[in-house]
Amino acid sequence: MSASSSSDTKINNLNKQISMLENNRKHIRDELKTTLDERREYYENVIKEHKKQNEKLEKSLSPQKFFLYILRNNPIIRTKFMNYHLDIKSYKETIDTYSKDILDLRSNLSVLSGEMGQRFLDESGDLELSEEELKMLKGGYKGNLNNFVKVSEENEKYPEHSDNFAKLRKHWNITPEFYKDELSKTKSLVGAGKSGMKMWYSKSKYFFVKELNKGDREALRKLMSKYKKYMMRNKDSLLPKFYGIYERENIVYVVQKNLNPFDSGSWVYDLKGSHRKRTIIHHKQTDIGKDNNFGSSKLFIKHSRKIKNQMKRDTGFLKENNLMDYSLLVVLRDDMNRSEDWLKAENKSYCCEMSGPGPSQRSKANINIGIIDILQKYNIKKSIESVFKSKRHFVKSNRSASEVSAINSKSYKTRFDDYMEDIIGELRKKRQTKKKITLKSVSKSKKTKTRKVSIKKRTK
């Protein structure tokens, strides 16, 4: 069989797979549309019925809060909406999986057919994004994303915070020369975040650049002044280091410190302190594991109390600003080239022991940790999501124990802190074994001591 006929066969097989996946996705989309229509109709009927029963209350509350009031006080309605919510979420996740598989197959197809292939996000229409974000994803920048990032003054998204970012970069010993040189070359990450947001590494992977959606960039803009003061006062903070926020071709992106600057050989975990849907199936070293993959593992770190106290100050800052849904990123390496690891990971890398998945059990390992994804506000949308998901509806004493991510910032902090207390322990030095003392040596020393005493008595 010639090379060309072999290539044609592969192309035909890929086209068949794509066609099959597209048909499956269309079927799920139809199911999703039907469920959305049913939920909308049910919602309208519920609101209409309860408006008659609670006219005064309905007038005094916003539509969202009135809906929350209905959910709190009607278990049957709450369960119905929760079932709708779970079905819709399941459909969307299935569609998202199909879309990513189709995208991968089309990328392979474009390589085989000798064409560049236009990278697009077909699944974006199924995600809950604003019109601006959908427009940006579907019809945004179509050029080569490598070396796309620019950090000039003209590209600054929020010039009013230019001075704050400059002071932070100076505080973290990032010179203007290093900053521009390191970001003069950037590499785009293939198959970026779940929401389709674009991501890049800088020249030596010192920086990680991430596209921000409208909600995240607004949250950072409002937080910036407080964030700058907090980071200047807390040199050992585990919060992400934001170096600047820029815009080019309608794409807004933030430059931050990269916690894992290595090409391979790292075990990476994203930990929230929740176990609901926190599993990566068939977890491999190249995957970012989650709480259930981390299992019963514990990190034994030098000066762990100091680190956990700083972590609690950090989560306290996030709670005060109504932020939640953040994670602790744990990067583990089982090589012992500590000088290189510690240099790249700065002063947040510790020698520790690990038990459980990751490097070999109870082994010495290098570790870098940091809190990530801190820009999610607890708002009305998250409040409704919490009602749908949580099994402990509106029981204050149990909110921090809830297994869902969408809980208020105070409860989220409590659960996160408790989990960190559980998985991080103090690395203690091994006790040195004492020399065995024989009975013979003991009796000999006793005789010597007695002899000395008797001599003293004679002298007296």
Order of alpha helices (4+ residues) and beta strands (2+ residues): alpha-alpha-alpha-alpha-alpha-alpha-alpha-beta-beta-beta-alpha-beta-beta-beta-beta-alpha-beta-alpha-beta-beta-alpha-beta-beta-beta-alpha-alpha-beta-alpha
